């Protein structure tokens, strides 16, 4: 898996873990974030609330299109379903 450029703050107790174990944990965290941050998963876990039209959009394609916009319109919110 290619390493994308990201800043992670990971706190470990160096006395309990070897450098190889720490590197393994960071790699596993990167893999987890790579799967979670995919657009399909992001669109499935969120909904868009548009207070201008008084509507809630749950369809993945609409949510993806709104997420891809550079700027959200006023009173349009991205809401996590969790």
N, CA, C and O atoms as a Maestro MAE file, in Angstrom:
{
 s_m_m2io_version
 :::
 2.0.0
}

f_m_ct {
 s_m_title
 :::
 protein
 m_atom[328] {
  # First column is atom index #
  i_m_mmod_type
  r_m_x_coord
  r_m_y_coord
  r_m_z_coord
  i_m_residue_number
  s_m_chain_name
  s_m_pdb_residue_name
  s_m_pdb_atom_name
  i_m_atomic_number
  :::
  1 25 0.858 -1.181 0.000 1 A "UNK " " N  " 7
  2 3 0.000 0.000 0.000 1 A "UNK " " CA " 6
  3 2 0.895 1.232 0.000 1 A "UNK " " C  " 6
  4 15 1.877 1.307 0.737 1 A "UNK " " O  " 8
  5 25 0.540 2.176 -0.826 2 A "UNK " " N  " 7
  6 3 1.358 3.380 -0.885 2 A "UNK " " CA " 6
  7 2 1.037 4.292 0.292 2 A "UNK " " C  " 6
  8 15 -0.117 4.437 0.694 2 A "UNK " " O  " 8
  9 25 2.074 4.894 0.825 3 A "UNK " " N  " 7
  10 3 1.895 5.804 1.956 3 A "UNK " " CA " 6
  11 2 1.555 7.179 1.433 3 A "UNK " " C  " 6
  12 15 2.354 7.792 0.725 3 A "UNK " " O  " 8
  13 25 0.377 7.670 1.772 4 A "UNK " " N  " 7
  14 3 0.055 9.026 1.388 4 A "UNK " " CA " 6
  15 2 0.627 9.964 2.440 4 A "UNK " " C  " 6
  16 15 0.921 9.555 3.563 4 A "UNK " " O  " 8
  17 25 0.776 11.195 2.068 5 A "UNK " " N  " 7
  18 3 1.375 12.168 2.965 5 A "UNK " " CA " 6
  19 2 0.321 12.648 3.952 5 A "UNK " " C  " 6
  20 15 -0.563 13.424 3.591 5 A "UNK " " O  " 8
  21 25 0.411 12.201 5.171 6 A "UNK " " N  " 7
  22 3 -0.519 12.629 6.207 6 A "UNK " " CA " 6
  23 2 0.222 12.776 7.522 6 A "UNK " " C  " 6
  24 15 1.260 12.150 7.740 6 A "UNK " " O  " 8
  25 25 -0.313 13.595 8.376 7 A "UNK " " N  " 7
  26 3 0.260 13.783 9.702 7 A "UNK " " CA " 6
  27 2 -0.599 13.038 10.704 7 A "UNK " " C  " 6
  28 15 -1.793 13.306 10.835 7 A "UNK " " O  " 8
  29 25 0.008 12.116 11.398 8 A "UNK " " N  " 7
  30 3 -0.668 11.365 12.445 8 A "UNK " " CA " 6
  31 2 0.074 11.580 13.752 8 A "UNK " " C  " 6
  32 15 1.304 11.541 13.804 8 A "UNK " " O  " 8
  33 25 -0.684 11.802 14.789 9 A "UNK " " N  " 7
  34 3 -0.095 11.875 16.120 9 A "UNK " " CA " 6
  35 2 -0.482 10.588 16.831 9 A "UNK " " C  " 6
  36 15 -1.642 10.379 17.187 9 A "UNK " " O  " 8
  37 25 0.504 9.740 17.028 10 A "UNK " " N  " 7
  38 3 0.270 8.447 17.659 10 A "UNK " " CA " 6
  39 2 1.107 8.413 18.919 10 A "UNK " " C  " 6
  40 15 2.314 8.654 18.888 10 A "UNK " " O  " 8
  41 25 0.456 8.113 20.023 11 A "UNK " " N  " 7
  42 3 1.152 8.105 21.299 11 A "UNK " " CA " 6
  43 2 1.266 6.665 21.806 11 A "UNK " " C  " 6
  44 15 0.266 5.967 21.967 11 A "UNK " " O  " 8
  45 25 2.502 6.240 22.052 12 A "UNK " " N  " 7
  46 3 2.782 4.903 22.547 12 A "UNK " " CA " 6
  47 2 3.710 4.999 23.744 12 A "UNK " " C  " 6
  48 15 4.433 5.981 23.917 12 A "UNK " " O  " 8
  49 25 3.677 3.976 24.552 13 A "UNK " " N  " 7
  50 3 4.642 3.856 25.628 13 A "UNK " " CA " 6
  51 2 5.847 3.110 25.052 13 A "UNK " " C  " 6
  52 15 5.764 1.909 24.793 13 A "UNK " " O  " 8
  53 25 6.956 3.805 24.853 14 A "UNK " " N  " 7
  54 3 8.131 3.215 24.221 14 A "UNK " " CA " 6
  55 2 8.752 2.108 25.064 14 A "UNK " " C  " 6
  56 15 9.478 1.266 24.537 14 A "UNK " " O  " 8
  57 25 8.478 2.099 26.357 15 A "UNK " " N  " 7
  58 3 9.054 1.064 27.205 15 A "UNK " " CA " 6
  59 2 8.370 -0.283 26.978 15 A "UNK " " C  " 6
  60 15 8.986 -1.330 27.181 15 A "UNK " " O  " 8
  61 25 7.111 -0.266 26.561 16 A "UNK " " N  " 7
  62 3 6.367 -1.510 26.399 16 A "UNK " " CA " 6
  63 2 6.419 -2.070 24.980 16 A "UNK " " C  " 6
  64 15 6.187 -3.262 24.783 16 A "UNK " " O  " 8
  65 25 6.721 -1.226 23.985 17 A "UNK " " N  " 7
  66 3 6.674 -1.667 22.599 17 A "UNK " " CA " 6
  67 2 8.018 -1.447 21.913 17 A "UNK " " C  " 6
  68 15 8.701 -0.452 22.154 17 A "UNK " " O  " 8
  69 25 8.379 -2.389 21.060 18 A "UNK " " N  " 7
  70 3 9.608 -2.247 20.280 18 A "UNK " " CA " 6
  71 2 9.349 -1.311 19.102 18 A "UNK " " C  " 6
  72 15 8.191 -1.082 18.751 18 A "UNK " " O  " 8
  73 25 10.390 -0.768 18.488 19 A "UNK " " N  " 7
  74 3 10.184 0.102 17.320 19 A "UNK " " CA " 6
  75 2 9.463 -0.606 16.171 19 A "UNK " " C  " 6
  76 15 8.694 0.021 15.443 19 A "UNK " " O  " 8
  77 25 9.709 -1.910 16.006 20 A "UNK " " N  " 7
  78 3 9.018 -2.660 14.967 20 A "UNK " " CA " 6
  79 2 7.535 -2.774 15.271 20 A "UNK " " C  " 6
  80 15 6.716 -2.687 14.357 20 A "UNK " " O  " 8
  81 25 7.170 -2.966 16.527 21 A "UNK " " N  " 7
  82 3 5.770 -3.059 16.921 21 A "UNK " " CA " 6
  83 2 5.060 -1.723 16.731 21 A "UNK " " C  " 6
  84 15 3.902 -1.682 16.313 21 A "UNK " " O  " 8
  85 25 5.752 -0.641 17.036 22 A "UNK " " N  " 7
  86 3 5.176 0.691 16.830 22 A "UNK " " CA " 6
  87 2 4.951 0.937 15.347 22 A "UNK " " C  " 6
  88 15 3.897 1.433 14.951 22 A "UNK " " O  " 8
  89 25 5.946 0.589 14.518 23 A "UNK " " N  " 7
  90 3 5.809 0.750 13.070 23 A "UNK " " CA " 6
  91 2 4.649 -0.087 12.529 23 A "UNK " " C  " 6
  92 15 3.923 0.358 11.640 23 A "UNK " " O  " 8
  93 25 4.478 -1.277 13.053 24 A "UNK " " N  " 7
  94 3 3.367 -2.140 12.636 24 A "UNK " " CA " 6
  95 2 2.022 -1.520 13.010 24 A "UNK " " C  " 6
  96 15 1.080 -1.544 12.218 24 A "UNK " " O  " 8
  97 25 1.935 -0.968 14.213 25 A "UNK " " N  " 7
  98 3 0.696 -0.337 14.650 25 A "UNK " " CA " 6
  99 2 0.345 0.871 13.784 25 A "UNK " " C  " 6
  100 15 -0.820 1.067 13.436 25 A "UNK " " O  " 8
  101 25 1.340 1.675 13.436 26 A "UNK " " N  " 7
  102 3 1.107 2.840 12.585 26 A "UNK " " CA " 6
  103 2 0.667 2.402 11.194 26 A "UNK " " C  " 6
  104 15 -0.212 3.023 10.598 26 A "UNK " " O  " 8
  105 25 1.269 1.342 10.677 27 A "UNK " " N  " 7
  106 3 0.881 0.826 9.362 27 A "UNK " " CA " 6
  107 2 -0.555 0.302 9.382 27 A "UNK " " C  " 6
  108 15 -1.306 0.524 8.433 27 A "UNK " " O  " 8
  109 25 -0.938 -0.384 10.443 28 A "UNK " " N  " 7
  110 3 -2.308 -0.890 10.564 28 A "UNK " " CA " 6
  111 2 -3.299 0.274 10.678 28 A "UNK " " C  " 6
  112 15 -4.390 0.212 10.111 28 A "UNK " " O  " 8
  113 25 -2.934 1.323 11.399 29 A "UNK " " N  " 7
  114 3 -3.783 2.503 11.507 29 A "UNK " " CA " 6
  115 2 -3.947 3.176 10.152 29 A "UNK " " C  " 6
  116 15 -5.040 3.629 9.812 29 A "UNK " " O  " 8
  117 25 -2.877 3.245 9.382 30 A "UNK " " N  " 7
  118 3 -2.946 3.829 8.044 30 A "UNK " " CA " 6
  119 2 -3.888 3.012 7.151 30 A "UNK " " C  " 6
  120 15 -4.690 3.586 6.416 30 A "UNK " " O  " 8
  121 25 -3.798 1.682 7.209 31 A "UNK " " N  " 7
  122 3 -4.684 0.826 6.416 31 A "UNK " " CA " 6
  123 2 -6.141 1.022 6.807 31 A "UNK " " C  " 6
  124 15 -7.017 1.073 5.944 31 A "UNK " " O  " 8
  125 25 -6.398 1.131 8.096 32 A "UNK " " N  " 7
  126 3 -7.765 1.348 8.578 32 A "UNK " " CA " 6
  127 2 -8.309 2.678 8.075 32 A "UNK " " C  " 6
  128 15 -9.442 2.748 7.600 32 A "UNK " " O  " 8
  129 25 -7.506 3.732 8.176 33 A "UNK " " N  " 7
  130 3 -7.946 5.048 7.714 33 A "UNK " " CA " 6
  131 2 -8.121 5.080 6.201 33 A "UNK " " C  " 6
  132 15 -9.013 5.764 5.699 33 A "UNK " " O  " 8
  133 25 -7.296 4.359 5.479 34 A "UNK " " N  " 7
  134 3 -7.402 4.307 4.025 34 A "UNK " " CA " 6
  135 2 -8.753 3.724 3.616 34 A "UNK " " C  " 6
  136 15 -9.378 4.217 2.678 34 A "UNK " " O  " 8
  137 25 -9.207 2.684 4.308 35 A "UNK " " N  " 7
  138 3 -10.505 2.080 3.994 35 A "UNK " " CA " 6
  139 2 -11.662 2.971 4.425 35 A "UNK " " C  " 6
  140 15 -12.647 3.104 3.698 35 A "UNK " " O  " 8
  141 25 -11.553 3.568 5.575 36 A "UNK " " N  " 7
  142 3 -12.651 4.383 6.112 36 A "UNK " " CA " 6
  143 2 -12.849 5.657 5.301 36 A "UNK " " C  " 6
  144 15 -13.981 6.104 5.121 36 A "UNK " " O  " 8
  145 25 -11.762 6.245 4.811 37 A "UNK " " N  " 7
  146 3 -11.843 7.531 4.119 37 A "UNK " " CA " 6
  147 2 -12.208 7.417 2.644 37 A "UNK " " C  " 6
  148 15 -12.212 8.431 1.945 37 A "UNK " " O  " 8
  149 25 -12.511 6.230 2.150 38 A "UNK " " N  " 7
  150 3 -12.944 6.094 0.758 38 A "UNK " " CA " 6
  151 2 -14.261 6.825 0.569 38 A "UNK " " C  " 6
  152 15 -15.078 6.899 1.487 38 A "UNK " " O  " 8
  153 25 -14.464 7.366 -0.628 39 A "UNK " " N  " 7
  154 3 -15.635 8.191 -0.900 39 A "UNK " " CA " 6
  155 2 -16.938 7.417 -0.712 39 A "UNK " " C  " 6
  156 15 -17.916 7.971 -0.211 39 A "UNK " " O  " 8
  157 25 -16.964 6.139 -1.108 40 A "UNK " " N  " 7
  158 3 -18.181 5.345 -0.950 40 A "UNK " " CA " 6
  159 2 -18.560 5.196 0.521 40 A "UNK " " C  " 6
  160 15 -19.725 5.342 0.889 40 A "UNK " " O  " 8
  161 25 -17.569 4.906 1.353 41 A "UNK " " N  " 7
  162 3 -17.840 4.748 2.783 41 A "UNK " " CA " 6
  163 2 -18.224 6.078 3.429 41 A "UNK " " C  " 6
  164 15 -19.088 6.123 4.305 41 A "UNK " " O  " 8
  165 25 -17.587 7.144 2.996 42 A "UNK " " N  " 7
  166 3 -17.891 8.470 3.528 42 A "UNK " " CA " 6
  167 2 -19.321 8.877 3.171 42 A "UNK " " C  " 6
  168 15 -20.047 9.409 4.010 42 A "UNK " " O  " 8
  169 25 -19.723 8.624 1.922 43 A "UNK " " N  " 7
  170 3 -21.076 8.980 1.486 43 A "UNK " " CA " 6
  171 2 -22.136 8.124 2.171 43 A "UNK " " C  " 6
  172 15 -23.250 8.586 2.418 43 A "UNK " " O  " 8
  173 25 -21.788 6.880 2.475 44 A "UNK " " N  " 7
  174 3 -22.743 6.005 3.140 44 A "UNK " " CA " 6
  175 2 -22.939 6.406 4.600 44 A "UNK " " C  " 6
  176 15 -24.030 6.233 5.142 44 A "UNK " " O  " 8
  177 25 -21.918 6.929 5.233 45 A "UNK " " N  " 7
  178 3 -21.989 7.275 6.647 45 A "UNK " " CA " 6
  179 2 -22.513 8.682 6.914 45 A "UNK " " C  " 6
  180 15 -22.722 9.053 8.069 45 A "UNK " " O  " 8
  181 25 -22.729 9.476 5.852 46 A "UNK " " N  " 7
  182 3 -23.176 10.859 6.014 46 A "UNK " " CA " 6
  183 2 -24.473 11.120 5.258 46 A "UNK " " C  " 6
  184 15 -24.854 10.377 4.354 46 A "UNK " " O  " 8
  185 25 -25.124 12.180 5.652 47 A "UNK " " N  " 7
  186 3 -26.287 12.688 4.932 47 A "UNK " " CA " 6
  187 2 -26.132 14.201 4.823 47 A "UNK " " C  " 6
  188 15 -25.382 14.813 5.583 47 A "UNK " " O  " 8
  189 25 -26.841 14.791 3.881 48 A "UNK " " N  " 7
  190 3 -26.757 16.231 3.673 48 A "UNK " " CA " 6
  191 2 -28.082 16.843 4.086 48 A "UNK " " C  " 6
  192 15 -29.145 16.414 3.637 48 A "UNK " " O  " 8
  193 25 -28.007 17.847 4.942 49 A "UNK " " N  " 7
  194 3 -29.196 18.573 5.379 49 A "UNK " " CA " 6
  195 2 -29.172 19.928 4.698 49 A "UNK " " C  " 6
  196 15 -28.261 20.727 4.917 49 A "UNK " " O  " 8
  197 25 -30.182 20.185 3.867 50 A "UNK " " N  " 7
  198 3 -30.288 21.448 3.137 50 A "UNK " " CA " 6
  199 2 -31.437 22.244 3.743 50 A "UNK " " C  " 6
  200 15 -32.607 21.943 3.506 50 A "UNK " " O  " 8
  201 25 -31.094 23.255 4.524 51 A "UNK " " N  " 7
  202 3 -32.125 24.066 5.174 51 A "UNK " " CA " 6
  203 2 -32.745 25.082 4.223 51 A "UNK " " C  " 6
  204 15 -33.789 25.656 4.533 51 A "UNK " " O  " 8
  205 25 -32.117 25.313 3.066 52 A "UNK " " N  " 7
  206 3 -32.714 26.203 2.070 52 A "UNK " " CA " 6
  207 2 -33.938 25.558 1.431 52 A "UNK " " C  " 6
  208 15 -34.935 26.223 1.152 52 A "UNK " " O  " 8
  209 25 -33.843 24.246 1.205 53 A "UNK " " N  " 7
  210 3 -34.949 23.516 0.584 53 A "UNK " " CA " 6
  211 2 -35.737 22.682 1.589 53 A "UNK " " C  " 6
  212 15 -36.726 22.045 1.229 53 A "UNK " " O  " 8
  213 25 -35.303 22.685 2.839 54 A "UNK " " N  " 7
  214 3 -35.911 21.878 3.895 54 A "UNK " " CA " 6
  215 2 -35.943 20.409 3.512 54 A "UNK " " C  " 6
  216 15 -36.981 19.753 3.603 54 A "UNK " " O  " 8
  217 25 -34.778 19.893 3.076 55 A "UNK " " N  " 7
  218 3 -34.671 18.499 2.655 55 A "UNK " " CA " 6
  219 2 -33.442 17.858 3.275 55 A "UNK " " C  " 6
  220 15 -32.463 18.520 3.620 55 A "UNK " " O  " 8
  221 25 -33.534 16.538 3.402 56 A "UNK " " N  " 7
  222 3 -32.408 15.725 3.829 56 A "UNK " " CA " 6
  223 2 -32.101 14.753 2.698 56 A "UNK " " C  " 6
  224 15 -32.983 14.023 2.245 56 A "UNK " " O  " 8
  225 25 -30.849 14.743 2.241 57 A "UNK " " N  " 7
  226 3 -30.443 13.877 1.147 57 A "UNK " " CA " 6
  227 2 -29.657 12.697 1.702 57 A "UNK " " C  " 6
  228 15 -28.646 12.874 2.381 57 A "UNK " " O  " 8
  229 25 -30.136 11.486 1.404 58 A "UNK " " N  " 7
  230 3 -29.463 10.272 1.854 58 A "UNK " " CA " 6
  231 2 -28.845 9.485 0.717 58 A "UNK " " C  " 6
  232 15 -28.032 8.594 0.966 58 A "UNK " " O  " 8
  233 25 -29.201 9.782 -0.523 59 A "UNK " " N  " 7
  234 3 -28.698 9.010 -1.660 59 A "UNK " " CA " 6
  235 2 -27.200 9.239 -1.815 59 A "UNK " " C  " 6
  236 15 -26.715 10.369 -1.759 59 A "UNK " " O  " 8
  237 25 -26.477 8.128 -2.012 60 A "UNK " " N  " 7
  238 3 -25.018 8.190 -2.063 60 A "UNK " " CA " 6
  239 2 -24.510 9.117 -3.162 60 A "UNK " " C  " 6
  240 15 -23.550 9.860 -2.956 60 A "UNK " " O  " 8
  241 25 -25.142 9.073 -4.312 61 A "UNK " " N  " 7
  242 3 -24.656 9.890 -5.436 61 A "UNK " " CA " 6
  243 2 -24.807 11.386 -5.140 61 A "UNK " " C  " 6
  244 15 -23.911 12.173 -5.448 61 A "UNK " " O  " 8
  245 25 -25.928 11.777 -4.549 62 A "UNK " " N  " 7
  246 3 -26.122 13.189 -4.197 62 A "UNK " " CA " 6
  247 2 -25.143 13.629 -3.117 62 A "UNK " " C  " 6
  248 15 -24.589 14.727 -3.178 62 A "UNK " " O  " 8
  249 25 -24.935 12.769 -2.133 63 A "UNK " " N  " 7
  250 3 -24.002 13.096 -1.047 63 A "UNK " " CA " 6
  251 2 -22.581 13.227 -1.607 63 A "UNK " " C  " 6
  252 15 -21.849 14.140 -1.224 63 A "UNK " " O  " 8
  253 25 -22.187 12.320 -2.510 64 A "UNK " " N  " 7
  254 3 -20.856 12.402 -3.123 64 A "UNK " " CA " 6
  255 2 -20.678 13.710 -3.890 64 A "UNK " " C  " 6
  256 15 -19.642 14.365 -3.780 64 A "UNK " " O  " 8
  257 25 -21.688 14.084 -4.662 65 A "UNK " " N  " 7
  258 3 -21.588 15.315 -5.445 65 A "UNK " " CA " 6
  259 2 -21.456 16.536 -4.545 65 A "UNK " " C  " 6
  260 15 -20.697 17.454 -4.857 65 A "UNK " " O  " 8
  261 25 -22.170 16.558 -3.461 66 A "UNK " " N  " 7
  262 3 -22.101 17.703 -2.551 66 A "UNK " " CA " 6
  263 2 -20.761 17.728 -1.811 66 A "UNK " " C  " 6
  264 15 -20.206 18.801 -1.573 66 A "UNK " " O  " 8
  265 25 -20.238 16.547 -1.444 67 A "UNK " " N  " 7
  266 3 -18.933 16.489 -0.771 67 A "UNK " " CA " 6
  267 2 -17.835 16.993 -1.699 67 A "UNK " " C  " 6
  268 15 -16.906 17.666 -1.252 67 A "UNK " " O  " 8
  269 25 -17.932 16.677 -2.976 68 A "UNK " " N  " 7
  270 3 -16.904 17.072 -3.943 68 A "UNK " " CA " 6
  271 2 -16.891 18.568 -4.246 68 A "UNK " " C  " 6
  272 15 -15.902 19.073 -4.776 68 A "UNK " " O  " 8
  273 25 -17.954 19.278 -3.923 69 A "UNK " " N  " 7
  274 3 -17.988 20.718 -4.183 69 A "UNK " " CA " 6
  275 2 -16.910 21.415 -3.365 69 A "UNK " " C  " 6
  276 15 -16.581 20.986 -2.259 69 A "UNK " " O  " 8
  277 25 -16.367 22.488 -3.915 70 A "UNK " " N  " 7
  278 3 -15.311 23.229 -3.229 70 A "UNK " " CA " 6
  279 2 -15.830 23.898 -1.963 70 A "UNK " " C  " 6
  280 15 -15.168 23.881 -0.925 70 A "UNK " " O  " 8
  281 25 -17.005 24.478 -2.055 71 A "UNK " " N  " 7
  282 3 -17.603 25.193 -0.927 71 A "UNK " " CA " 6
  283 2 -19.058 24.801 -0.808 71 A "UNK " " C  " 6
  284 15 -19.773 24.726 -1.807 71 A "UNK " " O  " 8
  285 25 -19.495 24.551 0.404 72 A "UNK " " N  " 7
  286 3 -20.915 24.272 0.603 72 A "UNK " " CA " 6
  287 2 -21.688 25.585 0.579 72 A "UNK " " C  " 6
  288 15 -21.193 26.629 1.004 72 A "UNK " " O  " 8
  289 25 -22.893 25.505 0.079 73 A "UNK " " N  " 7
  290 3 -23.749 26.684 0.072 73 A "UNK " " CA " 6
  291 2 -24.146 27.009 1.511 73 A "UNK " " C  " 6
  292 15 -24.066 26.143 2.382 73 A "UNK " " O  " 8
  293 25 -24.567 28.234 1.766 74 A "UNK " " N  " 7
  294 3 -25.008 28.563 3.128 74 A "UNK " " CA " 6
  295 2 -26.186 27.695 3.548 74 A "UNK " " C  " 6
  296 15 -27.094 27.437 2.757 74 A "UNK " " O  " 8
  297 25 -26.165 27.256 4.779 75 A "UNK " " N  " 7
  298 3 -27.210 26.453 5.392 75 A "UNK " " CA " 6
  299 2 -27.369 25.081 4.751 75 A "UNK " " C  " 6
  300 15 -28.462 24.515 4.752 75 A "UNK " " O  " 8
  301 25 -26.283 24.546 4.205 76 A "UNK " " N  " 7
  302 3 -26.226 23.161 3.736 76 A "UNK " " CA " 6
  303 2 -25.169 22.485 4.590 76 A "UNK " " C  " 6
  304 15 -24.013 22.906 4.613 76 A "UNK " " O  " 8
  305 25 -25.572 21.430 5.293 77 A "UNK " " N  " 7
  306 3 -24.698 20.804 6.280 77 A "UNK " " CA " 6
  307 2 -24.480 19.338 5.976 77 A "UNK " " C  " 6
  308 15 -25.384 18.644 5.511 77 A "UNK " " O  " 8
  309 25 -23.272 18.875 6.241 78 A "UNK " " N  " 7
  310 3 -22.924 17.470 6.138 78 A "UNK " " CA " 6
  311 2 -23.066 16.894 7.539 78 A "UNK " " C  " 6
  312 15 -22.410 17.349 8.476 78 A "UNK " " O  " 8
  313 25 -23.928 15.887 7.677 79 A "UNK " " N  " 7
  314 3 -24.225 15.329 8.986 79 A "UNK " " CA " 6
  315 2 -23.839 13.856 9.023 79 A "UNK " " C  " 6
  316 15 -24.193 13.089 8.129 79 A "UNK " " O  " 8
  317 25 -23.114 13.473 10.058 80 A "UNK " " N  " 7
  318 3 -22.726 12.071 10.231 80 A "UNK " " CA " 6
  319 2 -23.906 11.299 10.825 80 A "UNK " " C  " 6
  320 15 -24.488 11.723 11.823 80 A "UNK " " O  " 8
  321 25 -24.252 10.183 10.219 81 A "UNK " " N  " 7
  322 3 -25.388 9.374 10.682 81 A "UNK " " CA " 6
  323 2 -25.094 8.626 11.982 81 A "UNK " " C  " 6
  324 15 -26.014 8.203 12.682 81 A "UNK " " O  " 8
  325 25 -23.817 8.466 12.300 82 A "UNK " " N  " 7
  326 3 -23.473 7.693 13.496 82 A "UNK " " CA " 6
  327 2 -23.880 8.448 14.710 82 A "UNK " " C  " 6
  328 15 -23.680 7.974 15.828 82 A "UNK " " O  " 8
  :::
 }
 m_bond[327] {
  # First column is bond index #
  i_m_from
  i_m_to
  i_m_order
  :::
  1 1 2 1
  2 2 3 1
  3 3 4 2
  4 3 5 1
  5 5 6 1
  6 6 7 1
  7 7 8 2
  8 7 9 1
  9 9 10 1
  10 10 11 1
  11 11 12 2
  12 11 13 1
  13 13 14 1
  14 14 15 1
  15 15 16 2
  16 15 17 1
  17 17 18 1
  18 18 19 1
  19 19 20 2
  20 19 21 1
  21 21 22 1
  22 22 23 1
  23 23 24 2
  24 23 25 1
  25 25 26 1
  26 26 27 1
  27 27 28 2
  28 27 29 1
  29 29 30 1
  30 30 31 1
  31 31 32 2
  32 31 33 1
  33 33 34 1
  34 34 35 1
  35 35 36 2
  36 35 37 1
  37 37 38 1
  38 38 39 1
  39 39 40 2
  40 39 41 1
  41 41 42 1
  42 42 43 1
  43 43 44 2
  44 43 45 1
  45 45 46 1
  46 46 47 1
  47 47 48 2
  48 47 49 1
  49 49 50 1
  50 50 51 1
  51 51 52 2
  52 51 53 1
  53 53 54 1
  54 54 55 1
  55 55 56 2
  56 55 57 1
  57 57 58 1
  58 58 59 1
  59 59 60 2
  60 59 61 1
  61 61 62 1
  62 62 63 1
  63 63 64 2
  64 63 65 1
  65 65 66 1
  66 66 67 1
  67 67 68 2
  68 67 69 1
  69 69 70 1
  70 70 71 1
  71 71 72 2
  72 71 73 1
  73 73 74 1
  74 74 75 1
  75 75 76 2
  76 75 77 1
  77 77 78 1
  78 78 79 1
  79 79 80 2
  80 79 81 1
  81 81 82 1
  82 82 83 1
  83 83 84 2
  84 83 85 1
  85 85 86 1
  86 86 87 1
  87 87 88 2
  88 87 89 1
  89 89 90 1
  90 90 91 1
  91 91 92 2
  92 91 93 1
  93 93 94 1
  94 94 95 1
  95 95 96 2
  96 95 97 1
  97 97 98 1
  98 98 99 1
  99 99 100 2
  100 99 101 1
  101 101 102 1
  102 102 103 1
  103 103 104 2
  104 103 105 1
  105 105 106 1
  106 106 107 1
  107 107 108 2
  108 107 109 1
  109 109 110 1
  110 110 111 1
  111 111 112 2
  112 111 113 1
  113 113 114 1
  114 114 115 1
  115 115 116 2
  116 115 117 1
  117 117 118 1
  118 118 119 1
  119 119 120 2
  120 119 121 1
  121 121 122 1
  122 122 123 1
  123 123 124 2
  124 123 125 1
  125 125 126 1
  126 126 127 1
  127 127 128 2
  128 127 129 1
  129 129 130 1
  130 130 131 1
  131 131 132 2
  132 131 133 1
  133 133 134 1
  134 134 135 1
  135 135 136 2
  136 135 137 1
  137 137 138 1
  138 138 139 1
  139 139 140 2
  140 139 141 1
  141 141 142 1
  142 142 143 1
  143 143 144 2
  144 143 145 1
  145 145 146 1
  146 146 147 1
  147 147 148 2
  148 147 149 1
  149 149 150 1
  150 150 151 1
  151 151 152 2
  152 151 153 1
  153 153 154 1
  154 154 155 1
  155 155 156 2
  156 155 157 1
  157 157 158 1
  158 158 159 1
  159 159 160 2
  160 159 161 1
  161 161 162 1
  162 162 163 1
  163 163 164 2
  164 163 165 1
  165 165 166 1
  166 166 167 1
  167 167 168 2
  168 167 169 1
  169 169 170 1
  170 170 171 1
  171 171 172 2
  172 171 173 1
  173 173 174 1
  174 174 175 1
  175 175 176 2
  176 175 177 1
  177 177 178 1
  178 178 179 1
  179 179 180 2
  180 179 181 1
  181 181 182 1
  182 182 183 1
  183 183 184 2
  184 183 185 1
  185 185 186 1
  186 186 187 1
  187 187 188 2
  188 187 189 1
  189 189 190 1
  190 190 191 1
  191 191 192 2
  192 191 193 1
  193 193 194 1
  194 194 195 1
  195 195 196 2
  196 195 197 1
  197 197 198 1
  198 198 199 1
  199 199 200 2
  200 199 201 1
  201 201 202 1
  202 202 203 1
  203 203 204 2
  204 203 205 1
  205 205 206 1
  206 206 207 1
  207 207 208 2
  208 207 209 1
  209 209 210 1
  210 210 211 1
  211 211 212 2
  212 211 213 1
  213 213 214 1
  214 214 215 1
  215 215 216 2
  216 215 217 1
  217 217 218 1
  218 218 219 1
  219 219 220 2
  220 219 221 1
  221 221 222 1
  222 222 223 1
  223 223 224 2
  224 223 225 1
  225 225 226 1
  226 226 227 1
  227 227 228 2
  228 227 229 1
  229 229 230 1
  230 230 231 1
  231 231 232 2
  232 231 233 1
  233 233 234 1
  234 234 235 1
  235 235 236 2
  236 235 237 1
  237 237 238 1
  238 238 239 1
  239 239 240 2
  240 239 241 1
  241 241 242 1
  242 242 243 1
  243 243 244 2
  244 243 245 1
  245 245 246 1
  246 246 247 1
  247 247 248 2
  248 247 249 1
  249 249 250 1
  250 250 251 1
  251 251 252 2
  252 251 253 1
  253 253 254 1
  254 254 255 1
  255 255 256 2
  256 255 257 1
  257 257 258 1
  258 258 259 1
  259 259 260 2
  260 259 261 1
  261 261 262 1
  262 262 263 1
  263 263 264 2
  264 263 265 1
  265 265 266 1
  266 266 267 1
  267 267 268 2
  268 267 269 1
  269 269 270 1
  270 270 271 1
  271 271 272 2
  272 271 273 1
  273 273 274 1
  274 274 275 1
  275 275 276 2
  276 275 277 1
  277 277 278 1
  278 278 279 1
  279 279 280 2
  280 279 281 1
  281 281 282 1
  282 282 283 1
  283 283 284 2
  284 283 285 1
  285 285 286 1
  286 286 287 1
  287 287 288 2
  288 287 289 1
  289 289 290 1
  290 290 291 1
  291 291 292 2
  292 291 293 1
  293 293 294 1
  294 294 295 1
  295 295 296 2
  296 295 297 1
  297 297 298 1
  298 298 299 1
  299 299 300 2
  300 299 301 1
  301 301 302 1
  302 302 303 1
  303 303 304 2
  304 303 305 1
  305 305 306 1
  306 306 307 1
  307 307 308 2
  308 307 309 1
  309 309 310 1
  310 310 311 1
  311 311 312 2
  312 311 313 1
  313 313 314 1
  314 314 315 1
  315 315 316 2
  316 315 317 1
  317 317 318 1
  318 318 319 1
  319 319 320 2
  320 319 321 1
  321 321 322 1
  322 322 323 1
  323 323 324 2
  324 323 325 1
  325 325 326 1
  326 326 327 1
  327 327 328 2
  :::
 }
}
